[in-house]
Amino acid sequence: MEPIITKTASFREVDNVFVTGIREGACLNTDGNPLALLAPGDEVRMCYIPAARVVKLLKE
């Protein structure tokens, strides 16, 4: 098994985050829970939603 590399990012309530340049085999995790396998060309957009109880992955 190859080593698992994790990178963590935090952002403020006023931030809108756009992640591009994703490598093959990357996985989007929230609070340690895998949400989706990502591929090159995918884009991840994140923002703060007050009182949100879930994280939803939107694929275009």
CHARMM internal coordinates of N, CA and C (Angstrom, degrees):
IC EDIT
DIST 1 N 1 CA 1.4367
DIST 1 CA 1 C 1.5171
ANGL 1 N 1 CA 1 C 109.21
DIST 1 C 2 N 1.3088
ANGL 1 CA 1 C 2 N 115.73
DIHE 1 N 1 CA 1 C 2 N 133.82
DIST 2 N 2 CA 1.4653
ANGL 1 C 2 N 2 CA 120.17
DIHE 1 CA 1 C 2 N 2 CA 179.40
DIST 2 CA 2 C 1.5221
ANGL 2 N 2 CA 2 C 110.37
DIHE 1 C 2 N 2 CA 2 C -75.77
DIST 2 C 3 N 1.3283
ANGL 2 CA 2 C 3 N 117.02
DIHE 2 N 2 CA 2 C 3 N 155.92
DIST 3 N 3 CA 1.4707
ANGL 2 C 3 N 3 CA 119.23
DIHE 2 CA 2 C 3 N 3 CA 178.30
DIST 3 CA 3 C 1.5302
ANGL 3 N 3 CA 3 C 110.87
DIHE 2 C 3 N 3 CA 3 C -61.73
DIST 3 C 4 N 1.3158
ANGL 3 CA 3 C 4 N 115.37
DIHE 3 N 3 CA 3 C 4 N 145.55
DIST 4 N 4 CA 1.4622
ANGL 3 C 4 N 4 CA 121.29
DIHE 3 CA 3 C 4 N 4 CA 176.27
DIST 4 CA 4 C 1.5202
ANGL 4 N 4 CA 4 C 107.65
DIHE 3 C 4 N 4 CA 4 C -96.49
DIST 4 C 5 N 1.3049
ANGL 4 CA 4 C 5 N 116.33
DIHE 4 N 4 CA 4 C 5 N 126.41
DIST 5 N 5 CA 1.4605
ANGL 4 C 5 N 5 CA 121.72
DIHE 4 CA 4 C 5 N 5 CA 179.65
DIST 5 CA 5 C 1.5266
ANGL 5 N 5 CA 5 C 107.71
DIHE 4 C 5 N 5 CA 5 C -109.03
DIST 5 C 6 N 1.3247
ANGL 5 CA 5 C 6 N 116.62
DIHE 5 N 5 CA 5 C 6 N 126.61
DIST 6 N 6 CA 1.4546
ANGL 5 C 6 N 6 CA 120.12
DIHE 5 CA 5 C 6 N 6 CA 177.59
DIST 6 CA 6 C 1.5172
ANGL 6 N 6 CA 6 C 109.82
DIHE 5 C 6 N 6 CA 6 C -116.96
DIST 6 C 7 N 1.3137
ANGL 6 CA 6 C 7 N 115.12
DIHE 6 N 6 CA 6 C 7 N 145.21
DIST 7 N 7 CA 1.4585
ANGL 6 C 7 N 7 CA 121.77
DIHE 6 CA 6 C 7 N 7 CA 174.55
DIST 7 CA 7 C 1.5187
ANGL 7 N 7 CA 7 C 106.88
DIHE 6 C 7 N 7 CA 7 C -132.16
DIST 7 C 8 N 1.3151
ANGL 7 CA 7 C 8 N 115.97
DIHE 7 N 7 CA 7 C 8 N 134.88
DIST 8 N 8 CA 1.4488
ANGL 7 C 8 N 8 CA 121.70
DIHE 7 CA 7 C 8 N 8 CA -175.42
DIST 8 CA 8 C 1.5201
ANGL 8 N 8 CA 8 C 109.65
DIHE 7 C 8 N 8 CA 8 C -117.05
DIST 8 C 9 N 1.3232
ANGL 8 CA 8 C 9 N 115.48
DIHE 8 N 8 CA 8 C 9 N 142.05
DIST 9 N 9 CA 1.4648
ANGL 8 C 9 N 9 CA 120.37
DIHE 8 CA 8 C 9 N 9 CA 176.44
DIST 9 CA 9 C 1.5179
ANGL 9 N 9 CA 9 C 108.91
DIHE 8 C 9 N 9 CA 9 C -134.25
DIST 9 C 10 N 1.3086
ANGL 9 CA 9 C 10 N 115.70
DIHE 9 N 9 CA 9 C 10 N 141.33
DIST 10 N 10 CA 1.4621
ANGL 9 C 10 N 10 CA 121.70
DIHE 9 CA 9 C 10 N 10 CA 174.70
DIST 10 CA 10 C 1.5250
ANGL 10 N 10 CA 10 C 107.15
DIHE 9 C 10 N 10 CA 10 C -120.03
DIST 10 C 11 N 1.3202
ANGL 10 CA 10 C 11 N 115.63
DIHE 10 N 10 CA 10 C 11 N 148.97
DIST 11 N 11 CA 1.4584
ANGL 10 C 11 N 11 CA 117.96
DIHE 10 CA 10 C 11 N 11 CA 176.99
DIST 11 CA 11 C 1.5147
ANGL 11 N 11 CA 11 C 109.89
DIHE 10 C 11 N 11 CA 11 C -142.26
DIST 11 C 12 N 1.3433
ANGL 11 CA 11 C 12 N 114.29
DIHE 11 N 11 CA 11 C 12 N 162.90
DIST 12 N 12 CA 1.4649
ANGL 11 C 12 N 12 CA 120.86
DIHE 11 CA 11 C 12 N 12 CA -176.67
DIST 12 CA 12 C 1.5195
ANGL 12 N 12 CA 12 C 110.97
DIHE 11 C 12 N 12 CA 12 C -86.94
DIST 12 C 13 N 1.3149
ANGL 12 CA 12 C 13 N 116.36
DIHE 12 N 12 CA 12 C 13 N 168.72
DIST 13 N 13 CA 1.4571
ANGL 12 C 13 N 13 CA 121.61
DIHE 12 CA 12 C 13 N 13 CA -179.47
DIST 13 CA 13 C 1.5277
ANGL 13 N 13 CA 13 C 112.98
DIHE 12 C 13 N 13 CA 13 C -59.30
DIST 13 C 14 N 1.3226
ANGL 13 CA 13 C 14 N 117.57
DIHE 13 N 13 CA 13 C 14 N -30.71
DIST 14 N 14 CA 1.4684
ANGL 13 C 14 N 14 CA 121.04
DIHE 13 CA 13 C 14 N 14 CA -175.67
DIST 14 CA 14 C 1.5299
ANGL 14 N 14 CA 14 C 112.93
DIHE 13 C 14 N 14 CA 14 C -89.02
DIST 14 C 15 N 1.3241
ANGL 14 CA 14 C 15 N 118.31
DIHE 14 N 14 CA 14 C 15 N -4.25
DIST 15 N 15 CA 1.4538
ANGL 14 C 15 N 15 CA 121.71
DIHE 14 CA 14 C 15 N 15 CA -175.79
DIST 15 CA 15 C 1.5293
ANGL 15 N 15 CA 15 C 112.42
DIHE 14 C 15 N 15 CA 15 C -84.38
DIST 15 C 16 N 1.3107
ANGL 15 CA 15 C 16 N 115.55
DIHE 15 N 15 CA 15 C 16 N 144.50
DIST 16 N 16 CA 1.4650
ANGL 15 C 16 N 16 CA 123.43
DIHE 15 CA 15 C 16 N 16 CA 166.96
DIST 16 CA 16 C 1.5166
ANGL 16 N 16 CA 16 C 105.39
DIHE 15 C 16 N 16 CA 16 C -116.77
DIST 16 C 17 N 1.3242
ANGL 16 CA 16 C 17 N 117.40
DIHE 16 N 16 CA 16 C 17 N 122.29
DIST 17 N 17 CA 1.4631
ANGL 16 C 17 N 17 CA 122.36
DIHE 16 CA 16 C 17 N 17 CA -172.77
DIST 17 CA 17 C 1.5286
ANGL 17 N 17 CA 17 C 109.30
DIHE 16 C 17 N 17 CA 17 C -111.02
DIST 17 C 18 N 1.3410
ANGL 17 CA 17 C 18 N 116.06
DIHE 17 N 17 CA 17 C 18 N 131.22
DIST 18 N 18 CA 1.4600
ANGL 17 C 18 N 18 CA 123.03
DIHE 17 CA 17 C 18 N 18 CA 177.24
DIST 18 CA 18 C 1.5271
ANGL 18 N 18 CA 18 C 107.44
DIHE 17 C 18 N 18 CA 18 C -122.66
DIST 18 C 19 N 1.3257
ANGL 18 CA 18 C 19 N 117.17
DIHE 18 N 18 CA 18 C 19 N 123.28
DIST 19 N 19 CA 1.4660
ANGL 18 C 19 N 19 CA 121.59
DIHE 18 CA 18 C 19 N 19 CA -179.10
DIST 19 CA 19 C 1.5239
ANGL 19 N 19 CA 19 C 108.40
DIHE 18 C 19 N 19 CA 19 C -114.97
DIST 19 C 20 N 1.3308
ANGL 19 CA 19 C 20 N 115.92
DIHE 19 N 19 CA 19 C 20 N 125.19
DIST 20 N 20 CA 1.4606
ANGL 19 C 20 N 20 CA 122.45
DIHE 19 CA 19 C 20 N 20 CA 177.04
DIST 20 CA 20 C 1.5295
ANGL 20 N 20 CA 20 C 108.13
DIHE 19 C 20 N 20 CA 20 C -130.92
DIST 20 C 21 N 1.3206
ANGL 20 CA 20 C 21 N 116.82
DIHE 20 N 20 CA 20 C 21 N -179.11
DIST 21 N 21 CA 1.4625
ANGL 20 C 21 N 21 CA 120.16
DIHE 20 CA 20 C 21 N 21 CA 179.76
DIST 21 CA 21 C 1.5174
ANGL 21 N 21 CA 21 C 111.96
DIHE 20 C 21 N 21 CA 21 C 70.88
DIST 21 C 22 N 1.3161
ANGL 21 CA 21 C 22 N 116.41
DIHE 21 N 21 CA 21 C 22 N 33.74
DIST 22 N 22 CA 1.4605
ANGL 21 C 22 N 22 CA 122.45
DIHE 21 CA 21 C 22 N 22 CA -176.44
DIST 22 CA 22 C 1.5321
ANGL 22 N 22 CA 22 C 110.03
DIHE 21 C 22 N 22 CA 22 C -75.43
DIST 22 C 23 N 1.3172
ANGL 22 CA 22 C 23 N 115.63
DIHE 22 N 22 CA 22 C 23 N 137.62
DIST 23 N 23 CA 1.4627
ANGL 22 C 23 N 23 CA 121.18
DIHE 22 CA 22 C 23 N 23 CA 179.89
DIST 23 CA 23 C 1.5237
ANGL 23 N 23 CA 23 C 111.33
DIHE 22 C 23 N 23 CA 23 C -86.64
DIST 23 C 24 N 1.3123
ANGL 23 CA 23 C 24 N 115.67
DIHE 23 N 23 CA 23 C 24 N 156.00
DIST 24 N 24 CA 1.4707
ANGL 23 C 24 N 24 CA 122.15
DIHE 23 CA 23 C 24 N 24 CA 176.07
DIST 24 CA 24 C 1.5262
ANGL 24 N 24 CA 24 C 109.81
DIHE 23 C 24 N 24 CA 24 C -57.16
DIST 24 C 25 N 1.3177
ANGL 24 CA 24 C 25 N 117.39
DIHE 24 N 24 CA 24 C 25 N 134.66
DIST 25 N 25 CA 1.4507
ANGL 24 C 25 N 25 CA 121.93
DIHE 24 CA 24 C 25 N 25 CA 176.57
DIST 25 CA 25 C 1.5198
ANGL 25 N 25 CA 25 C 114.94
DIHE 24 C 25 N 25 CA 25 C 86.49
DIST 25 C 26 N 1.3442
ANGL 25 CA 25 C 26 N 117.78
DIHE 25 N 25 CA 25 C 26 N 3.61
DIST 26 N 26 CA 1.4641
ANGL 25 C 26 N 26 CA 120.00
DIHE 25 CA 25 C 26 N 26 CA 178.57
DIST 26 CA 26 C 1.5266
ANGL 26 N 26 CA 26 C 109.36
DIHE 25 C 26 N 26 CA 26 C -71.82
DIST 26 C 27 N 1.3141
ANGL 26 CA 26 C 27 N 116.03
DIHE 26 N 26 CA 26 C 27 N 150.43
DIST 27 N 27 CA 1.4632
ANGL 26 C 27 N 27 CA 121.77
DIHE 26 CA 26 C 27 N 27 CA -179.92
DIST 27 CA 27 C 1.5193
ANGL 27 N 27 CA 27 C 108.32
DIHE 26 C 27 N 27 CA 27 C -127.94
DIST 27 C 28 N 1.3221
ANGL 27 CA 27 C 28 N 116.84
DIHE 27 N 27 CA 27 C 28 N 133.48
DIST 28 N 28 CA 1.4579
ANGL 27 C 28 N 28 CA 122.40
DIHE 27 CA 27 C 28 N 28 CA 176.01
DIST 28 CA 28 C 1.5226
ANGL 28 N 28 CA 28 C 108.52
DIHE 27 C 28 N 28 CA 28 C -87.27
DIST 28 C 29 N 1.3383
ANGL 28 CA 28 C 29 N 116.33
DIHE 28 N 28 CA 28 C 29 N 122.79
DIST 29 N 29 CA 1.4729
ANGL 28 C 29 N 29 CA 122.43
DIHE 28 CA 28 C 29 N 29 CA 179.87
DIST 29 CA 29 C 1.5157
ANGL 29 N 29 CA 29 C 109.17
DIHE 28 C 29 N 29 CA 29 C -121.97
DIST 29 C 30 N 1.3154
ANGL 29 CA 29 C 30 N 116.33
DIHE 29 N 29 CA 29 C 30 N 143.61
DIST 30 N 30 CA 1.4562
ANGL 29 C 30 N 30 CA 121.87
DIHE 29 CA 29 C 30 N 30 CA 173.76
DIST 30 CA 30 C 1.5152
ANGL 30 N 30 CA 30 C 107.80
DIHE 29 C 30 N 30 CA 30 C -129.51
DIST 30 C 31 N 1.3158
ANGL 30 CA 30 C 31 N 116.55
DIHE 30 N 30 CA 30 C 31 N 124.80
DIST 31 N 31 CA 1.4657
ANGL 30 C 31 N 31 CA 122.08
DIHE 30 CA 30 C 31 N 31 CA -176.76
DIST 31 CA 31 C 1.5207
ANGL 31 N 31 CA 31 C 111.64
DIHE 30 C 31 N 31 CA 31 C 51.65
DIST 31 C 32 N 1.3375
ANGL 31 CA 31 C 32 N 117.16
DIHE 31 N 31 CA 31 C 32 N 37.20
DIST 32 N 32 CA 1.4570
ANGL 31 C 32 N 32 CA 122.16
DIHE 31 CA 31 C 32 N 32 CA 177.67
DIST 32 CA 32 C 1.5170
ANGL 32 N 32 CA 32 C 114.84
DIHE 31 C 32 N 32 CA 32 C 82.68
DIST 32 C 33 N 1.3127
ANGL 32 CA 32 C 33 N 117.32
DIHE 32 N 32 CA 32 C 33 N 1.77
DIST 33 N 33 CA 1.4645
ANGL 32 C 33 N 33 CA 121.48
DIHE 32 CA 32 C 33 N 33 CA -178.97
DIST 33 CA 33 C 1.5197
ANGL 33 N 33 CA 33 C 110.60
DIHE 32 C 33 N 33 CA 33 C -104.40
DIST 33 C 34 N 1.3345
ANGL 33 CA 33 C 34 N 118.24
DIHE 33 N 33 CA 33 C 34 N 123.33
DIST 34 N 34 CA 1.4654
ANGL 33 C 34 N 34 CA 120.05
DIHE 33 CA 33 C 34 N 34 CA 177.99
DIST 34 CA 34 C 1.5319
ANGL 34 N 34 CA 34 C 110.82
DIHE 33 C 34 N 34 CA 34 C -68.57
DIST 34 C 35 N 1.3314
ANGL 34 CA 34 C 35 N 115.66
DIHE 34 N 34 CA 34 C 35 N 130.18
DIST 35 N 35 CA 1.4616
ANGL 34 C 35 N 35 CA 120.86
DIHE 34 CA 34 C 35 N 35 CA 178.80
DIST 35 CA 35 C 1.5204
ANGL 35 N 35 CA 35 C 112.21
DIHE 34 C 35 N 35 CA 35 C -104.15
DIST 35 C 36 N 1.3449
ANGL 35 CA 35 C 36 N 117.07
DIHE 35 N 35 CA 35 C 36 N -37.10
DIST 36 N 36 CA 1.4632
ANGL 35 C 36 N 36 CA 119.11
DIHE 35 CA 35 C 36 N 36 CA -176.62
DIST 36 CA 36 C 1.5149
ANGL 36 N 36 CA 36 C 110.91
DIHE 35 C 36 N 36 CA 36 C -164.77
DIST 36 C 37 N 1.3243
ANGL 36 CA 36 C 37 N 115.95
DIHE 36 N 36 CA 36 C 37 N 146.11
DIST 37 N 37 CA 1.4571
ANGL 36 C 37 N 37 CA 120.86
DIHE 36 CA 36 C 37 N 37 CA 168.02
DIST 37 CA 37 C 1.5234
ANGL 37 N 37 CA 37 C 106.42
DIHE 36 C 37 N 37 CA 37 C -82.01
DIST 37 C 38 N 1.3097
ANGL 37 CA 37 C 38 N 116.16
DIHE 37 N 37 CA 37 C 38 N 136.01
DIST 38 N 38 CA 1.4579
ANGL 37 C 38 N 38 CA 121.35
DIHE 37 CA 37 C 38 N 38 CA -177.15
DIST 38 CA 38 C 1.5195
ANGL 38 N 38 CA 38 C 109.98
DIHE 37 C 38 N 38 CA 38 C -108.82
DIST 38 C 39 N 1.3202
ANGL 38 CA 38 C 39 N 115.42
DIHE 38 N 38 CA 38 C 39 N 162.31
DIST 39 N 39 CA 1.4645
ANGL 38 C 39 N 39 CA 121.50
DIHE 38 CA 38 C 39 N 39 CA -179.56
DIST 39 CA 39 C 1.5158
ANGL 39 N 39 CA 39 C 108.97
DIHE 38 C 39 N 39 CA 39 C -133.83
DIST 39 C 40 N 1.3388
ANGL 39 CA 39 C 40 N 116.23
DIHE 39 N 39 CA 39 C 40 N 159.45
DIST 40 N 40 CA 1.4623
ANGL 39 C 40 N 40 CA 118.79
DIHE 39 CA 39 C 40 N 40 CA 174.98
DIST 40 CA 40 C 1.5324
ANGL 40 N 40 CA 40 C 109.22
DIHE 39 C 40 N 40 CA 40 C -54.41
DIST 40 C 41 N 1.2976
ANGL 40 CA 40 C 41 N 116.48
DIHE 40 N 40 CA 40 C 41 N 139.34
DIST 41 N 41 CA 1.4565
ANGL 40 C 41 N 41 CA 121.17
DIHE 40 CA 40 C 41 N 41 CA -178.23
DIST 41 CA 41 C 1.5182
ANGL 41 N 41 CA 41 C 113.06
DIHE 40 C 41 N 41 CA 41 C 95.20
DIST 41 C 42 N 1.3462
ANGL 41 CA 41 C 42 N 117.37
DIHE 41 N 41 CA 41 C 42 N -17.78
DIST 42 N 42 CA 1.4648
ANGL 41 C 42 N 42 CA 119.87
DIHE 41 CA 41 C 42 N 42 CA 175.45
DIST 42 CA 42 C 1.5222
ANGL 42 N 42 CA 42 C 109.37
DIHE 41 C 42 N 42 CA 42 C -70.69
DIST 42 C 43 N 1.3082
ANGL 42 CA 42 C 43 N 115.74
DIHE 42 N 42 CA 42 C 43 N 153.89
DIST 43 N 43 CA 1.4568
ANGL 42 C 43 N 43 CA 122.14
DIHE 42 CA 42 C 43 N 43 CA 175.38
DIST 43 CA 43 C 1.5220
ANGL 43 N 43 CA 43 C 107.53
DIHE 42 C 43 N 43 CA 43 C -129.99
DIST 43 C 44 N 1.3254
ANGL 43 CA 43 C 44 N 116.12
DIHE 43 N 43 CA 43 C 44 N 135.07
DIST 44 N 44 CA 1.4595
ANGL 43 C 44 N 44 CA 121.49
DIHE 43 CA 43 C 44 N 44 CA 178.19
DIST 44 CA 44 C 1.5197
ANGL 44 N 44 CA 44 C 107.50
DIHE 43 C 44 N 44 CA 44 C -110.20
DIST 44 C 45 N 1.3338
ANGL 44 CA 44 C 45 N 116.55
DIHE 44 N 44 CA 44 C 45 N 129.04
DIST 45 N 45 CA 1.4673
ANGL 44 C 45 N 45 CA 122.50
DIHE 44 CA 44 C 45 N 45 CA 177.32
DIST 45 CA 45 C 1.5102
ANGL 45 N 45 CA 45 C 108.05
DIHE 44 C 45 N 45 CA 45 C -119.00
DIST 45 C 46 N 1.3436
ANGL 45 CA 45 C 46 N 116.32
DIHE 45 N 45 CA 45 C 46 N 131.59
DIST 46 N 46 CA 1.4547
ANGL 45 C 46 N 46 CA 121.49
DIHE 45 CA 45 C 46 N 46 CA -178.75
DIST 46 CA 46 C 1.5173
ANGL 46 N 46 CA 46 C 110.28
DIHE 45 C 46 N 46 CA 46 C -132.88
DIST 46 C 47 N 1.3293
ANGL 46 CA 46 C 47 N 115.72
DIHE 46 N 46 CA 46 C 47 N 144.45
DIST 47 N 47 CA 1.4563
ANGL 46 C 47 N 47 CA 121.25
DIHE 46 CA 46 C 47 N 47 CA 172.87
DIST 47 CA 47 C 1.5211
ANGL 47 N 47 CA 47 C 108.54
DIHE 46 C 47 N 47 CA 47 C -151.96
DIST 47 C 48 N 1.3044
ANGL 47 CA 47 C 48 N 115.50
DIHE 47 N 47 CA 47 C 48 N 162.75
DIST 48 N 48 CA 1.4621
ANGL 47 C 48 N 48 CA 121.81
DIHE 47 CA 47 C 48 N 48 CA -179.55
DIST 48 CA 48 C 1.5226
ANGL 48 N 48 CA 48 C 109.56
DIHE 47 C 48 N 48 CA 48 C -83.44
DIST 48 C 49 N 1.3309
ANGL 48 CA 48 C 49 N 116.16
DIHE 48 N 48 CA 48 C 49 N 133.30
DIST 49 N 49 CA 1.4618
ANGL 48 C 49 N 49 CA 121.80
DIHE 48 CA 48 C 49 N 49 CA 175.38
DIST 49 CA 49 C 1.5228
ANGL 49 N 49 CA 49 C 106.93
DIHE 48 C 49 N 49 CA 49 C -124.53
DIST 49 C 50 N 1.3391
ANGL 49 CA 49 C 50 N 117.69
DIHE 49 N 49 CA 49 C 50 N 113.14
DIST 50 N 50 CA 1.4657
ANGL 49 C 50 N 50 CA 119.88
DIHE 49 CA 49 C 50 N 50 CA -178.39
DIST 50 CA 50 C 1.5320
ANGL 50 N 50 CA 50 C 111.92
DIHE 49 C 50 N 50 CA 50 C -56.26
DIST 50 C 51 N 1.3063
ANGL 50 CA 50 C 51 N 116.70
DIHE 50 N 50 CA 50 C 51 N 138.79
DIST 51 N 51 CA 1.4608
ANGL 50 C 51 N 51 CA 124.71
DIHE 50 CA 50 C 51 N 51 CA 176.00
DIST 51 CA 51 C 1.5291
ANGL 51 N 51 CA 51 C 113.50
DIHE 50 C 51 N 51 CA 51 C 60.19
DIST 51 C 52 N 1.3241
ANGL 51 CA 51 C 52 N 117.72
DIHE 51 N 51 CA 51 C 52 N 21.52
DIST 52 N 52 CA 1.4654
ANGL 51 C 52 N 52 CA 120.13
DIHE 51 CA 51 C 52 N 52 CA 178.01
DIST 52 CA 52 C 1.5249
ANGL 52 N 52 CA 52 C 109.36
DIHE 51 C 52 N 52 CA 52 C -70.84
DIST 52 C 53 N 1.3073
ANGL 52 CA 52 C 53 N 116.55
DIHE 52 N 52 CA 52 C 53 N 142.96
DIST 53 N 53 CA 1.4603
ANGL 52 C 53 N 53 CA 120.69
DIHE 52 CA 52 C 53 N 53 CA 179.44
DIST 53 CA 53 C 1.5229
ANGL 53 N 53 CA 53 C 111.29
DIHE 52 C 53 N 53 CA 53 C -111.42
DIST 53 C 54 N 1.3202
ANGL 53 CA 53 C 54 N 118.08
DIHE 53 N 53 CA 53 C 54 N -9.91
DIST 54 N 54 CA 1.4572
ANGL 53 C 54 N 54 CA 121.41
DIHE 53 CA 53 C 54 N 54 CA -179.90
DIST 54 CA 54 C 1.5159
ANGL 54 N 54 CA 54 C 110.16
DIHE 53 C 54 N 54 CA 54 C -138.50
DIST 54 C 55 N 1.3204
ANGL 54 CA 54 C 55 N 115.35
DIHE 54 N 54 CA 54 C 55 N 159.53
DIST 55 N 55 CA 1.4498
ANGL 54 C 55 N 55 CA 122.47
DIHE 54 CA 54 C 55 N 55 CA 171.88
DIST 55 CA 55 C 1.5282
ANGL 55 N 55 CA 55 C 105.82
DIHE 54 C 55 N 55 CA 55 C -111.08
DIST 55 C 56 N 1.3102
ANGL 55 CA 55 C 56 N 117.26
DIHE 55 N 55 CA 55 C 56 N 129.13
DIST 56 N 56 CA 1.4538
ANGL 55 C 56 N 56 CA 121.52
DIHE 55 CA 55 C 56 N 56 CA -177.20
DIST 56 CA 56 C 1.5159
ANGL 56 N 56 CA 56 C 108.87
DIHE 55 C 56 N 56 CA 56 C -113.62
DIST 56 C 57 N 1.3075
ANGL 56 CA 56 C 57 N 116.30
DIHE 56 N 56 CA 56 C 57 N 133.14
DIST 57 N 57 CA 1.4620
ANGL 56 C 57 N 57 CA 121.72
DIHE 56 CA 56 C 57 N 57 CA 177.27
DIST 57 CA 57 C 1.5215
ANGL 57 N 57 CA 57 C 108.22
DIHE 56 C 57 N 57 CA 57 C -95.37
DIST 57 C 58 N 1.3201
ANGL 57 CA 57 C 58 N 116.20
DIHE 57 N 57 CA 57 C 58 N 122.99
DIST 58 N 58 CA 1.4528
ANGL 57 C 58 N 58 CA 122.01
DIHE 57 CA 57 C 58 N 58 CA 178.41
DIST 58 CA 58 C 1.5169
ANGL 58 N 58 CA 58 C 108.96
DIHE 57 C 58 N 58 CA 58 C -106.90
DIST 58 C 59 N 1.3089
ANGL 58 CA 58 C 59 N 118.08
DIHE 58 N 58 CA 58 C 59 N 116.00
DIST 59 N 59 CA 1.4643
ANGL 58 C 59 N 59 CA 122.78
DIHE 58 CA 58 C 59 N 59 CA 178.16
DIST 59 CA 59 C 1.5209
ANGL 59 N 59 CA 59 C 107.72
DIHE 58 C 59 N 59 CA 59 C -104.95
DIST 59 C 60 N 1.3282
ANGL 59 CA 59 C 60 N 115.28
DIHE 59 N 59 CA 59 C 60 N 128.99
DIST 60 N 60 CA 1.4675
ANGL 59 C 60 N 60 CA 119.38
DIHE 59 CA 59 C 60 N 60 CA 179.77
DIST 60 CA 60 C 1.5007
ANGL 60 N 60 CA 60 C 110.98
DIHE 59 C 60 N 60 CA 60 C -92.82
END
COOR INIT
IC SEED 1 N 1 CA 1 C
IC BUILD
